[in-house]
Amino acid sequence: MWFKQLQLFELTGPESITASQLEEKLEPLAFTSCLPSLPSSIGWVAPIDVENAPLVHTVNGYILFCLQIEEKILPATVIRQELQEKVKMIEITEDRRVRSKEKLTIKEELTMTLLPRAFSKFTRLYAYIDTKNKWLVLGTTNASKTEQFISLYKRCVNENIRLCELKKLSPLMTHCLKTQNYPKEFSIEKSCVLQDPQQQKRVIRCQQQNLFAGSIQELIKDGCEVKQLAMCWQDRVNFVFTDDFTVRGIQYQDEILSQAKDIESETREQQLDADFFIMTETLHGLIKDLMNMFTIPADAKLQNDQDLVA
């Protein structure tokens, strides 16, 4: 359940939703198993696998909930082989050529026949609402999964929601890397992705490199901007920050993980509470500091030296 990546959305309604209100709105679209003739099913499930657990779980003002997606696994090669055999049999027995339109119809019929025999793949997408800041924090950056989640959330909750985006993030990250000035809460690690805004196909991926070395700095002087940047927050969380304000590759240091383990837990629900409490408080601090860091204008002169490291 520990988020390895996240996207931040702002809930723009006049009031924060409560846990009971959210559960009531999610209930009509609770998950049901995929019918044999259908390729997929989607719906809300309890965030913890305990019998009769509610669809939402609340700890310290954070509301956790989960979307489950069931997808039938039907490889294209299997359909293609079945189609070839069916077409071949028709052409031999009926002594005629099967046209493209008929092939498409046969393919659809075969798909419907094969679906009940297909295996199912289950995906869970976790999210939580920070009621204090009216944020929705989604634990994925996959575009298609994000679209599915947000679409169903809006359908259930009927709430205005917008992706948190800060303008000109790429120039701001480039400014930090170029000047070596950034808040003391952060350190810059050894990987990044650079792109020339004038030549979109000119992309340089740096791994295990000193990003302050002359060779990297020359690329920046030559017009490249930072698209992704590996960072560390308070020596506690390593992550990759991107210019669309998504956080990827989150790695929690042992100090954080041990805090959750040190909380005595006798049941799975208590362990979830401990993990969720530590994770949400950690991510809350990280998100706040990221927002503060990247609201500084890229061309502003950084004033407070005691809050910056060189």
Backbone torsions as a table, in degrees:
resi	resn	phi	psi	omega
1	MET	NA	-16.2	177.0
2	TRP	-62.8	121.4	-177.0
3	PHE	-67.0	129.0	176.2
4	LYS	-98.5	-12.3	177.5
5	GLN	-155.8	159.8	-178.7
6	LEU	-156.4	152.8	168.5
7	GLN	-124.9	146.2	-176.7
8	LEU	-112.2	128.9	176.1
9	PHE	-121.4	148.1	178.0
10	GLU	-103.7	130.3	176.6
11	LEU	-91.2	115.8	-168.4
12	THR	-100.6	9.5	177.7
13	GLY	-69.2	165.0	-176.7
14	PRO	-68.0	-27.7	-177.6
15	GLU	-131.8	154.0	176.4
16	SER	-77.2	139.8	178.8
17	ILE	-76.1	144.9	177.7
18	THR	-93.4	165.6	-179.3
19	ALA	-62.1	-43.4	-179.1
20	SER	-66.2	-38.0	177.2
21	GLN	-64.9	-42.6	-179.2
22	LEU	-64.5	-44.6	-179.4
23	GLU	-61.7	-41.1	179.5
24	GLU	-62.0	-36.5	-178.6
25	LYS	-78.1	-29.3	-179.5
26	LEU	-79.9	-28.7	-172.3
27	GLU	-53.0	-43.8	-178.0
28	PRO	-61.1	-23.0	179.4
29	LEU	-115.2	37.3	173.5
30	ALA	-64.5	151.6	-174.9
31	PHE	-66.0	137.1	169.6
32	THR	-128.1	145.6	-176.8
33	SER	-59.6	147.3	-177.2
34	CYS	-66.0	131.8	176.7
35	LEU	-66.8	150.9	-176.4
36	PRO	-56.1	-31.4	-175.4
37	SER	-90.8	-0.9	-177.3
38	LEU	-107.3	149.1	-177.4
39	PRO	-82.0	-18.2	-176.8
40	SER	-159.9	165.5	175.0
41	SER	-147.8	148.8	-176.7
42	ILE	-144.2	141.5	179.3
43	GLY	177.7	173.9	-175.6
44	TRP	-87.3	139.8	177.2
45	VAL	-130.5	163.7	176.0
46	ALA	-63.8	138.9	-179.3
47	PRO	-72.1	-7.2	177.3
48	ILE	-130.7	136.7	-176.6
49	ASP	-82.2	73.1	175.1
50	VAL	-127.9	137.9	-176.9
51	GLU	-56.2	132.8	178.3
52	ASN	62.5	22.5	177.3
53	ALA	-68.9	145.2	-179.8
54	PRO	-70.9	164.8	-178.9
55	LEU	-74.7	-15.3	177.7
56	VAL	-128.2	152.7	-179.4
57	HIS	-136.3	125.6	-172.7
58	THR	-114.8	133.0	174.6
59	VAL	-141.6	120.6	171.3
60	ASN	54.1	38.2	177.3
61	GLY	86.8	3.7	176.6
62	TYR	-110.0	131.3	-176.6
63	ILE	-109.7	113.7	-178.5
64	LEU	-95.2	135.5	174.0
65	PHE	-148.7	171.0	-167.9
66	CYS	-147.1	138.0	175.2
67	LEU	-107.7	132.5	177.6
68	GLN	-112.8	134.3	178.9
69	ILE	-120.1	126.1	174.8
70	GLU	-108.7	126.8	-179.4
71	GLU	-127.9	130.5	176.6
72	LYS	-75.2	132.4	179.4
73	ILE	-93.7	105.0	-179.2
74	LEU	-129.9	93.5	-175.1
75	PRO	-58.5	141.8	-179.9
76	ALA	-61.8	-32.6	-179.9
77	THR	-63.8	-36.8	179.5
78	VAL	-65.3	-46.2	178.9
79	ILE	-62.7	-42.6	-179.1
80	ARG	-62.7	-42.2	179.5
81	GLN	-64.9	-44.3	178.8
82	GLU	-62.6	-39.6	-179.6
83	LEU	-65.5	-44.3	179.8
84	GLN	-60.1	-42.7	-179.8
85	GLU	-66.5	-41.0	-179.7
86	LYS	-65.2	-44.2	180.0
87	VAL	-64.4	-42.7	-180.0
88	LYS	-61.2	-42.1	-179.2
89	MET	-65.1	-41.4	179.4
90	ILE	-64.5	-44.2	-177.3
91	GLU	-65.2	-33.2	-179.7
92	ILE	-78.0	-49.2	-174.6
93	THR	-72.6	-32.8	-176.6
94	GLU	-105.3	-2.1	176.1
95	ASP	51.8	52.5	177.7
96	ARG	-151.5	165.0	179.4
97	ARG	-92.8	135.6	177.7
98	VAL	-87.1	120.4	-178.0
99	ARG	-80.3	167.5	-175.1
100	SER	-60.0	-43.1	-178.5
101	LYS	-62.8	-40.5	178.8
102	GLU	-69.0	-37.3	176.7
103	LYS	-59.0	-41.0	179.9
104	LEU	-63.7	-40.8	178.3
105	THR	-64.8	-43.6	178.6
106	ILE	-62.4	-40.7	179.6
107	LYS	-61.1	-42.7	179.1
108	GLU	-64.7	-40.1	179.3
109	GLU	-65.7	-41.7	179.0
110	LEU	-64.2	-39.5	179.1
111	THR	-60.9	-44.0	178.8
112	MET	-64.4	-33.7	179.0
113	THR	-71.7	-38.0	-175.8
114	LEU	-82.1	-25.3	-176.3
115	LEU	-54.0	-44.9	-179.3
116	PRO	-62.4	-19.3	-179.7
117	ARG	-96.9	-1.9	-176.1
118	ALA	-80.4	151.4	174.1
119	PHE	-78.0	156.5	178.8
120	SER	-106.9	140.3	173.2
121	LYS	-111.0	128.6	-178.3
122	PHE	-109.1	132.9	177.4
123	THR	-125.2	135.3	177.2
124	ARG	-115.5	130.8	177.5
125	LEU	-114.7	115.1	-179.0
126	TYR	-96.3	147.6	175.5
127	ALA	-150.4	160.1	173.2
128	TYR	-142.2	153.1	176.9
129	ILE	-102.6	125.2	172.6
130	ASP	-90.0	99.5	-173.8
131	THR	-68.6	-23.4	-179.2
132	LYS	-71.6	-39.1	-176.6
133	ASN	-106.3	-2.7	-178.2
134	LYS	57.6	49.1	175.7
135	TRP	-109.1	147.0	164.8
136	LEU	-111.4	118.6	-179.1
137	VAL	-106.1	115.0	-176.7
138	LEU	-103.7	131.8	-173.5
139	GLY	-87.6	36.7	174.1
140	THR	-150.5	154.0	172.9
141	THR	-118.8	5.9	177.8
142	ASN	-67.8	125.3	-172.3
143	ALA	-61.7	-47.5	-177.2
144	SER	-68.0	-40.1	178.5
145	LYS	-67.1	-38.4	177.5
146	THR	-61.4	-43.8	-179.9
147	GLU	-61.7	-42.2	179.0
148	GLN	-62.7	-44.7	-177.5
149	PHE	-64.3	-52.4	-175.6
150	ILE	-64.7	-37.5	179.3
151	SER	-61.3	-46.6	-178.6
152	LEU	-72.1	-35.2	177.5
153	TYR	-61.2	-47.5	178.9
154	LYS	-62.8	-37.9	-180.0
155	ARG	-63.2	-36.4	-178.4
156	CYS	-82.6	-46.5	-169.2
157	VAL	-93.0	-24.6	-180.0
158	ASN	54.1	48.7	-176.4
159	GLU	-120.9	144.3	175.9
160	ASN	-70.0	133.8	-177.4
161	ILE	-145.9	141.0	179.4
162	ARG	-141.9	146.0	178.2
163	LEU	-67.3	133.6	178.5
164	CYS	-74.9	115.8	-179.7
165	GLU	-132.1	128.9	173.6
166	LEU	-103.8	136.5	-175.9
167	LYS	-72.7	146.8	171.9
168	LYS	56.8	43.2	178.1
169	LEU	-66.2	-38.7	-178.4
170	SER	-60.6	-48.6	176.1
171	PRO	-61.3	-34.4	179.8
172	LEU	-67.6	-43.5	177.2
173	MET	-64.1	-39.6	178.0
174	THR	-62.7	-40.4	178.2
175	HIS	-59.7	-44.0	178.9
176	CYS	-61.5	-43.1	-177.5
177	LEU	-71.9	-34.6	-178.0
178	LYS	-74.0	-43.1	-174.8
179	THR	-92.7	-13.5	-175.6
180	GLN	60.2	28.1	177.1
181	ASN	-112.3	120.8	178.7
182	TYR	-161.2	159.0	-176.9
183	PRO	-57.9	148.4	-175.8
184	LYS	-64.6	-18.7	178.8
185	GLU	-67.1	-17.5	-174.0
186	PHE	-117.0	156.2	166.2
187	SER	-134.5	150.1	178.9
188	ILE	-96.4	128.8	-176.3
189	GLU	-90.6	-153.1	-166.7
190	LYS	-111.4	27.3	176.0
191	SER	-147.8	150.3	177.8
192	CYS	-163.4	168.5	172.6
193	VAL	-122.5	126.3	179.1
194	LEU	-110.9	146.7	176.9
195	GLN	-144.0	140.6	176.4
196	ASP	-85.9	114.2	-178.5
197	PRO	-62.8	-20.0	178.3
198	GLN	-86.5	-19.5	178.4
199	GLN	-135.6	89.1	-171.2
200	GLN	-57.8	-27.7	-178.8
201	LYS	-81.4	-7.8	178.7
202	ARG	-86.1	94.0	-176.8
203	VAL	-122.3	129.8	179.2
204	ILE	-118.8	122.9	178.9
205	ARG	-105.5	121.6	-177.2
206	CYS	-109.9	124.3	178.3
207	GLN	-125.5	134.8	179.0
208	GLN	50.3	48.4	-179.9
209	GLN	-121.8	147.8	170.6
210	ASN	-74.9	106.2	-173.3
211	LEU	-71.8	-10.0	177.4
212	PHE	-97.2	2.4	179.2
213	ALA	-69.1	157.5	-176.2
214	GLY	-57.2	-38.3	-177.4
215	SER	-63.8	-39.2	178.6
216	ILE	-73.2	-41.1	-179.3
217	GLN	-64.7	-30.8	177.6
218	GLU	-66.7	-35.1	177.0
219	LEU	-64.2	-38.4	178.1
220	ILE	-67.5	-43.4	178.0
221	LYS	-62.0	-27.3	-178.5
222	ASP	-83.2	2.4	174.3
223	GLY	112.2	-4.6	179.8
224	CYS	-73.8	146.4	177.7
225	GLU	-121.3	155.2	-178.5
226	VAL	-79.0	125.9	175.5
227	LYS	-101.8	-35.1	176.4
228	GLN	-138.5	144.2	-176.5
229	LEU	-143.3	125.9	176.3
230	ALA	-78.4	130.2	-175.8
231	MET	-139.0	167.8	173.6
232	CYS	-133.0	137.4	-179.7
233	TRP	-110.6	118.8	176.9
234	GLN	53.2	28.3	-177.7
235	ASP	56.6	24.3	-176.2
236	ARG	-121.1	-28.5	-177.2
237	VAL	-137.0	123.4	172.0
238	ASN	-98.3	144.4	-176.5
239	PHE	-164.3	168.9	173.8
240	VAL	-115.4	123.6	-179.1
241	PHE	-103.5	135.1	-176.4
242	THR	-115.0	165.3	-175.0
243	ASP	-75.5	-1.1	173.2
244	ASP	-104.5	19.0	178.5
245	PHE	59.6	42.3	168.6
246	THR	-109.4	150.8	-179.5
247	VAL	-116.7	123.6	-174.5
248	ARG	-125.8	164.1	175.1
249	GLY	56.8	40.0	-177.4
250	ILE	-69.4	129.5	176.9
251	GLN	-127.9	118.8	179.9
252	TYR	-88.9	130.5	179.4
253	GLN	-71.7	161.0	-175.7
254	ASP	-56.9	-30.7	-179.9
255	GLU	-57.5	-40.0	-179.3
256	ILE	-76.3	-46.1	-178.4
257	LEU	-62.3	-35.9	-179.6
258	SER	-69.4	-28.2	177.1
259	GLN	-60.9	-42.2	178.7
260	ALA	-67.7	-38.2	-179.6
261	LYS	-69.5	-29.6	-178.7
262	ASP	-72.4	-17.7	177.1
263	ILE	-79.2	119.6	-176.5
264	GLU	-64.7	125.9	-177.6
265	SER	-133.0	125.2	-179.5
266	GLU	-100.1	-20.7	-177.6
267	THR	-127.4	166.7	178.0
268	ARG	-64.2	-35.4	179.1
269	GLU	-66.4	-39.2	177.9
270	GLN	-66.7	-37.0	177.5
271	GLN	-67.5	-39.1	175.5
272	LEU	-60.4	-43.2	179.1
273	ASP	-59.1	-44.0	-178.8
274	ALA	-64.6	-48.6	-180.0
275	ASP	-62.0	-45.6	-176.3
276	PHE	-65.9	-40.8	179.2
277	PHE	-61.6	-49.6	-178.4
278	ILE	-65.5	-43.0	-177.8
279	MET	-64.7	-46.6	-176.1
280	THR	-66.6	-39.4	178.1
281	GLU	-65.9	-37.3	178.2
282	THR	-66.2	-50.0	-178.4
283	LEU	-66.7	-31.5	176.7
284	HIS	-60.7	-46.3	178.6
285	GLY	-64.8	-41.2	179.5
286	LEU	-62.9	-48.4	-178.6
287	ILE	-62.0	-44.2	179.7
288	LYS	-59.0	-45.9	-178.4
289	ASP	-68.6	-35.5	176.1
290	LEU	-64.4	-43.0	179.7
291	MET	-64.7	-39.8	177.8
292	ASN	-66.7	-39.8	-177.6
293	MET	-65.3	-41.7	-171.8
294	PHE	-100.6	19.3	167.4
295	THR	-101.0	1.2	174.6
296	ILE	-78.0	126.2	178.1
297	PRO	-56.6	141.0	-175.5
298	ALA	-62.3	-32.4	-176.2
299	ASP	-99.1	8.2	179.8
300	ALA	-76.5	148.5	174.4
301	LYS	-81.1	123.8	-175.7
302	LEU	-73.9	123.4	-167.5
303	GLN	-89.0	-52.5	-166.3
304	ASN	-90.2	96.8	-174.2
305	ASP	-64.9	-28.2	-177.3
306	GLN	-71.0	-18.0	177.8
307	ASP	-96.3	3.6	-175.9
308	LEU	-123.9	155.1	172.8
309	VAL	-120.1	152.0	179.8
310	ALA	-107.0	NA	NA
